[in-house]
Amino acid sequence: MRYRKTLPCLAAVALACFATACSSTSGGDPATPSTTSAAARSSSASEERNKALVLRLYSEAFNKDKTDVVKELVGTDYVQHDKSVPGGADGQVKQFKDVKAKIPGAVATVKHVAADGDLVAVHWQASATPKNEATGEAKADLFRVDNGKLVEHWGITQTVPAKTASGNSLFSDVYRYPNGARTLSEEQEEKNRKFAVDAYRKLSDGDASVIDKSWDRRYYQHNPIAPNGTAPLKRFFQQNTQSSPSPSGTGGGGTRFGNTLADRDLVWVFSSDYVVVDLFRVVDGKIIEHWDVVADGQ
């Protein structure tokens, strides 16, 4: 969900915790280990390996300038969807060098990460002053992993604003579990994914009634121009129900999504044109928190 230049898309109004390459502390509904299949446990172990592999790009290749790590991790048939850089390991090295040339002294600080099947998504900050979350760039990367090698990559970059309407940064985790984060089963993660994607699709296609059914009233917002709570979201849809179709990928002829992932209590939705990604926190069957990265110029 996003704002394009003038018409706010769902992400902007409505819409994983890793910090400096650490794992998310979020959780979701209680796990049900007794019903978790051997296949699901195997899948979970594979996903954790994929996640660890990708995080080495940030902790070692980016932060320690170890280009040999990129060459170790990237497959020979690595497909790069950023048209400004070539494919293969050299293209990934160039991407990192370009970021550091634009932001001298930049450090990669991973905020959220998800592994689902053969996909790994990373939400991170590139900044020379990483303790200040109102600096640098917000980035979202999506990688496909095959047999221990990175074989495909999409990336989204957004300049971080000095202030946000909600007062929350583009990266922070506001919601806190009263009794500590929970552990989710693979089955519950998939249930959350289907729930959030379905709710997002209905809302972006104009069904505002889904807000009361699927969103927590507190709804913590990290989009630069969207306040907290569901009331602003409702007002937006009440004001725009008769407006022109939504921007690409957000209704007006059918919402178009690219890849969607779920890991812990976070659900990630990439637009079909890969210029925006939305992250939703699902707790007790409600969407309670939202982040997005919207490509500059969109």
Secondary structure as a PSIPRED ss2 file (coil, helix, strand):
# PSIPRED VFORMAT (PSIPRED V4.0)

   1 M C   1.000  0.000  0.000
   2 R C   1.000  0.000  0.000
   3 Y E   0.000  0.000  1.000
   4 R C   1.000  0.000  0.000
   5 K C   1.000  0.000  0.000
   6 T C   1.000  0.000  0.000
   7 L C   1.000  0.000  0.000
   8 P E   0.000  0.000  1.000
   9 C C   1.000  0.000  0.000
  10 L H   0.000  1.000  0.000
  11 A H   0.000  1.000  0.000
  12 A H   0.000  1.000  0.000
  13 V H   0.000  1.000  0.000
  14 A C   1.000  0.000  0.000
  15 L C   1.000  0.000  0.000
  16 A C   1.000  0.000  0.000
  17 C C   1.000  0.000  0.000
  18 F C   1.000  0.000  0.000
  19 A C   1.000  0.000  0.000
  20 T C   1.000  0.000  0.000
  21 A C   1.000  0.000  0.000
  22 C C   1.000  0.000  0.000
  23 S C   1.000  0.000  0.000
  24 S C   1.000  0.000  0.000
  25 T C   1.000  0.000  0.000
  26 S C   1.000  0.000  0.000
  27 G C   1.000  0.000  0.000
  28 G C   1.000  0.000  0.000
  29 D C   1.000  0.000  0.000
  30 P C   1.000  0.000  0.000
  31 A C   1.000  0.000  0.000
  32 T C   1.000  0.000  0.000
  33 P H   0.000  1.000  0.000
  34 S H   0.000  1.000  0.000
  35 T H   0.000  1.000  0.000
  36 T C   1.000  0.000  0.000
  37 S C   1.000  0.000  0.000
  38 A H   0.000  1.000  0.000
  39 A H   0.000  1.000  0.000
  40 A H   0.000  1.000  0.000
  41 R H   0.000  1.000  0.000
  42 S H   0.000  1.000  0.000
  43 S H   0.000  1.000  0.000
  44 S H   0.000  1.000  0.000
  45 A H   0.000  1.000  0.000
  46 S H   0.000  1.000  0.000
  47 E H   0.000  1.000  0.000
  48 E H   0.000  1.000  0.000
  49 R H   0.000  1.000  0.000
  50 N H   0.000  1.000  0.000
  51 K H   0.000  1.000  0.000
  52 A H   0.000  1.000  0.000
  53 L H   0.000  1.000  0.000
  54 V H   0.000  1.000  0.000
  55 L H   0.000  1.000  0.000
  56 R H   0.000  1.000  0.000
  57 L H   0.000  1.000  0.000
  58 Y H   0.000  1.000  0.000
  59 S H   0.000  1.000  0.000
  60 E H   0.000  1.000  0.000
  61 A H   0.000  1.000  0.000
  62 F H   0.000  1.000  0.000
  63 N C   1.000  0.000  0.000
  64 K C   1.000  0.000  0.000
  65 D C   1.000  0.000  0.000
  66 K C   1.000  0.000  0.000
  67 T H   0.000  1.000  0.000
  68 D H   0.000  1.000  0.000
  69 V H   0.000  1.000  0.000
  70 V H   0.000  1.000  0.000
  71 K H   0.000  1.000  0.000
  72 E H   0.000  1.000  0.000
  73 L H   0.000  1.000  0.000
  74 V E   0.000  0.000  1.000
  75 G E   0.000  0.000  1.000
  76 T E   0.000  0.000  1.000
  77 D E   0.000  0.000  1.000
  78 Y E   0.000  0.000  1.000
  79 V E   0.000  0.000  1.000
  80 Q E   0.000  0.000  1.000
  81 H C   1.000  0.000  0.000
  82 D C   1.000  0.000  0.000
  83 K C   1.000  0.000  0.000
  84 S C   1.000  0.000  0.000
  85 V C   1.000  0.000  0.000
  86 P C   1.000  0.000  0.000
  87 G C   1.000  0.000  0.000
  88 G H   0.000  1.000  0.000
  89 A H   0.000  1.000  0.000
  90 D H   0.000  1.000  0.000
  91 G H   0.000  1.000  0.000
  92 Q H   0.000  1.000  0.000
  93 V H   0.000  1.000  0.000
  94 K H   0.000  1.000  0.000
  95 Q H   0.000  1.000  0.000
  96 F H   0.000  1.000  0.000
  97 K H   0.000  1.000  0.000
  98 D H   0.000  1.000  0.000
  99 V H   0.000  1.000  0.000
 100 K H   0.000  1.000  0.000
 101 A H   0.000  1.000  0.000
 102 K H   0.000  1.000  0.000
 103 I C   1.000  0.000  0.000
 104 P C   1.000  0.000  0.000
 105 G C   1.000  0.000  0.000
 106 A C   1.000  0.000  0.000
 107 V E   0.000  0.000  1.000
 108 A E   0.000  0.000  1.000
 109 T E   0.000  0.000  1.000
 110 V E   0.000  0.000  1.000
 111 K E   0.000  0.000  1.000
 112 H E   0.000  0.000  1.000
 113 V E   0.000  0.000  1.000
 114 A E   0.000  0.000  1.000
 115 A E   0.000  0.000  1.000
 116 D E   0.000  0.000  1.000
 117 G C   1.000  0.000  0.000
 118 D C   1.000  0.000  0.000
 119 L E   0.000  0.000  1.000
 120 V E   0.000  0.000  1.000
 121 A E   0.000  0.000  1.000
 122 V E   0.000  0.000  1.000
 123 H E   0.000  0.000  1.000
 124 W E   0.000  0.000  1.000
 125 Q E   0.000  0.000  1.000
 126 A E   0.000  0.000  1.000
 127 S E   0.000  0.000  1.000
 128 A C   1.000  0.000  0.000
 129 T C   1.000  0.000  0.000
 130 P C   1.000  0.000  0.000
 131 K C   1.000  0.000  0.000
 132 N C   1.000  0.000  0.000
 133 E C   1.000  0.000  0.000
 134 A C   1.000  0.000  0.000
 135 T C   1.000  0.000  0.000
 136 G C   1.000  0.000  0.000
 137 E E   0.000  0.000  1.000
 138 A E   0.000  0.000  1.000
 139 K E   0.000  0.000  1.000
 140 A E   0.000  0.000  1.000
 141 D E   0.000  0.000  1.000
 142 L E   0.000  0.000  1.000
 143 F E   0.000  0.000  1.000
 144 R E   0.000  0.000  1.000
 145 V E   0.000  0.000  1.000
 146 D E   0.000  0.000  1.000
 147 N C   1.000  0.000  0.000
 148 G C   1.000  0.000  0.000
 149 K E   0.000  0.000  1.000
 150 L E   0.000  0.000  1.000
 151 V E   0.000  0.000  1.000
 152 E E   0.000  0.000  1.000
 153 H E   0.000  0.000  1.000
 154 W E   0.000  0.000  1.000
 155 G E   0.000  0.000  1.000
 156 I E   0.000  0.000  1.000
 157 T E   0.000  0.000  1.000
 158 Q E   0.000  0.000  1.000
 159 T E   0.000  0.000  1.000
 160 V C   1.000  0.000  0.000
 161 P C   1.000  0.000  0.000
 162 A C   1.000  0.000  0.000
 163 K C   1.000  0.000  0.000
 164 T C   1.000  0.000  0.000
 165 A C   1.000  0.000  0.000
 166 S C   1.000  0.000  0.000
 167 G C   1.000  0.000  0.000
 168 N C   1.000  0.000  0.000
 169 S C   1.000  0.000  0.000
 170 L C   1.000  0.000  0.000
 171 F C   1.000  0.000  0.000
 172 S C   1.000  0.000  0.000
 173 D C   1.000  0.000  0.000
 174 V C   1.000  0.000  0.000
 175 Y C   1.000  0.000  0.000
 176 R C   1.000  0.000  0.000
 177 Y C   1.000  0.000  0.000
 178 P C   1.000  0.000  0.000
 179 N C   1.000  0.000  0.000
 180 G C   1.000  0.000  0.000
 181 A C   1.000  0.000  0.000
 182 R C   1.000  0.000  0.000
 183 T C   1.000  0.000  0.000
 184 L C   1.000  0.000  0.000
 185 S C   1.000  0.000  0.000
 186 E H   0.000  1.000  0.000
 187 E H   0.000  1.000  0.000
 188 Q H   0.000  1.000  0.000
 189 E H   0.000  1.000  0.000
 190 E H   0.000  1.000  0.000
 191 K H   0.000  1.000  0.000
 192 N H   0.000  1.000  0.000
 193 R H   0.000  1.000  0.000
 194 K H   0.000  1.000  0.000
 195 F H   0.000  1.000  0.000
 196 A H   0.000  1.000  0.000
 197 V H   0.000  1.000  0.000
 198 D H   0.000  1.000  0.000
 199 A H   0.000  1.000  0.000
 200 Y H   0.000  1.000  0.000
 201 R H   0.000  1.000  0.000
 202 K H   0.000  1.000  0.000
 203 L H   0.000  1.000  0.000
 204 S H   0.000  1.000  0.000
 205 D C   1.000  0.000  0.000
 206 G C   1.000  0.000  0.000
 207 D C   1.000  0.000  0.000
 208 A C   1.000  0.000  0.000
 209 S C   1.000  0.000  0.000
 210 V H   0.000  1.000  0.000
 211 I H   0.000  1.000  0.000
 212 D H   0.000  1.000  0.000
 213 K H   0.000  1.000  0.000
 214 S H   0.000  1.000  0.000
 215 W E   0.000  0.000  1.000
 216 D E   0.000  0.000  1.000
 217 R E   0.000  0.000  1.000
 218 R E   0.000  0.000  1.000
 219 Y E   0.000  0.000  1.000
 220 Y E   0.000  0.000  1.000
 221 Q E   0.000  0.000  1.000
 222 H C   1.000  0.000  0.000
 223 N C   1.000  0.000  0.000
 224 P C   1.000  0.000  0.000
 225 I C   1.000  0.000  0.000
 226 A C   1.000  0.000  0.000
 227 P C   1.000  0.000  0.000
 228 N C   1.000  0.000  0.000
 229 G C   1.000  0.000  0.000
 230 T C   1.000  0.000  0.000
 231 A H   0.000  1.000  0.000
 232 P H   0.000  1.000  0.000
 233 L H   0.000  1.000  0.000
 234 K H   0.000  1.000  0.000
 235 R H   0.000  1.000  0.000
 236 F H   0.000  1.000  0.000
 237 F H   0.000  1.000  0.000
 238 Q H   0.000  1.000  0.000
 239 Q H   0.000  1.000  0.000
 240 N H   0.000  1.000  0.000
 241 T C   1.000  0.000  0.000
 242 Q C   1.000  0.000  0.000
 243 S C   1.000  0.000  0.000
 244 S C   1.000  0.000  0.000
 245 P C   1.000  0.000  0.000
 246 S C   1.000  0.000  0.000
 247 P C   1.000  0.000  0.000
 248 S C   1.000  0.000  0.000
 249 G C   1.000  0.000  0.000
 250 T C   1.000  0.000  0.000
 251 G C   1.000  0.000  0.000
 252 G C   1.000  0.000  0.000
 253 G C   1.000  0.000  0.000
 254 G C   1.000  0.000  0.000
 255 T C   1.000  0.000  0.000
 256 R C   1.000  0.000  0.000
 257 F E   0.000  0.000  1.000
 258 G E   0.000  0.000  1.000
 259 N E   0.000  0.000  1.000
 260 T E   0.000  0.000  1.000
 261 L E   0.000  0.000  1.000
 262 A E   0.000  0.000  1.000
 263 D E   0.000  0.000  1.000
 264 R C   1.000  0.000  0.000
 265 D C   1.000  0.000  0.000
 266 L E   0.000  0.000  1.000
 267 V E   0.000  0.000  1.000
 268 W E   0.000  0.000  1.000
 269 V E   0.000  0.000  1.000
 270 F E   0.000  0.000  1.000
 271 S E   0.000  0.000  1.000
 272 S C   1.000  0.000  0.000
 273 D C   1.000  0.000  0.000
 274 Y C   1.000  0.000  0.000
 275 V C   1.000  0.000  0.000
 276 V E   0.000  0.000  1.000
 277 V E   0.000  0.000  1.000
 278 D E   0.000  0.000  1.000
 279 L E   0.000  0.000  1.000
 280 F E   0.000  0.000  1.000
 281 R E   0.000  0.000  1.000
 282 V E   0.000  0.000  1.000
 283 V E   0.000  0.000  1.000
 284 D C   1.000  0.000  0.000
 285 G C   1.000  0.000  0.000
 286 K E   0.000  0.000  1.000
 287 I E   0.000  0.000  1.000
 288 I E   0.000  0.000  1.000
 289 E E   0.000  0.000  1.000
 290 H E   0.000  0.000  1.000
 291 W E   0.000  0.000  1.000
 292 D E   0.000  0.000  1.000
 293 V E   0.000  0.000  1.000
 294 V E   0.000  0.000  1.000
 295 A C   1.000  0.000  0.000
 296 D C   1.000  0.000  0.000
 297 G C   1.000  0.000  0.000
 298 Q C   1.000  0.000  0.000
